[in-house]
Amino acid sequence: MISLSLIQSLLACCLVLLSGRYLTKRITILAKYSVPDSIVGGLIFATMTHILSAWCGIQIYLDTAIKPTFLLLFFGCVGLTANLKLLAKGGSKLIVLVLVLAPFLLIQNIVGLGLANLLDMHPLMGLVGGTITLVGGHGTGAAYAARFADFNNIQNITALAMTSATIGLVFGGVLGGPISEWLIKRYKIVTPKQQGIKAKTDGDISEKENNIQQITPAEFITSLTVALITLVGGTYLSKLVGSSTVSLPNFLWCLAIGIIVRNLGPITGLRLNDKATEILGTVMLSLFLGLTMMTLDLASAARLAGPLAFILVIQSIVCALYCCLVVFKALKKDYESAVMAGAFCGIGLGTTATAIANMQAIAGRHGNAPQSFIVIPLTGAFLVDIMNVIILTALISLPCVGGV
């Protein structure tokens, strides 16, 4: 057994990210479909550790205690680069995205229930292979699994739920980029880089200055300081209201504080270099996803998937079709719509972080999509959870589902 310290784990993560970057640049299909570096490198690392464990009896353990901090800092940085003037211009996309999200949640669960019936599985397993784990992720999966184990006596339900969430995370990261790329080419969308422009930040630093001016150490430290303020403030607010009726995710508080600082800061004379903040946020998200992918338990996935894997493959196909045929067209079929469609795949199969990684991969290749980086976190971090709980509660209460 090999246990890596925090520093060693971070070093391993950085090497994994660099390896993923190297491969995505040199393997045509990975570059063509904008597969995130963290997904590629993390899967390779997880495969190597699985081989070492299965063939050599060597198990590698990483110290991932700092992983939640990376995610909170990332969302703080997203808020610090969120210009509400841009959101106001594209706010209709948020409304449309919510309207197309509700039927998708219902469709995903209906598909899961139908396939569970076809495979002679307990109906609740259909929900586990539905929005419980694919939209809800590991946390929601663990919560519902404990309930199903206690009240419905379903064996190995927790392990199956974790496996489903893990496989969904991979599918969401792998499919999101190709979906956006296909839509851009299929509809001949002119991207920001093709136009030779970048999305403006409406004020803080002009576009010309942003392209020429280098990031100074003082600017980077300022961005880091304010990001840490969002982390501390968001964590405090989350604990403060944690026992209330309405419980919001930690990272949503960090995002909210970041948005407030970004849009009210200039009034007090606080001006951040958006480029420095974007780089900081990208690094935080890369480290978070890198550690997440590196710790995937492929052995459990291989042992427990079985019919569940078939359900997840079908769910992935349904999600991809929904992104292309419904989400993209409902969002007016422009560049931002293509980016959001790929991100929707991340939300529908993985996590909000996966969705944003998909967007970053597309934006890195084709140009900025500022509205997407505000709309998707708000939808994936908060609204989807509320809608998911309502739909799941209604379905589980049906005699033919939860009453079996």
Summary of the structure (lengths in Angstrom):
residues: 404
radius of gyration: 20.9
end to end distance: 43.6
largest distance: 64.9
contacts: 1475
relative contact order: 0.18
helix: 77%
strand: 1%
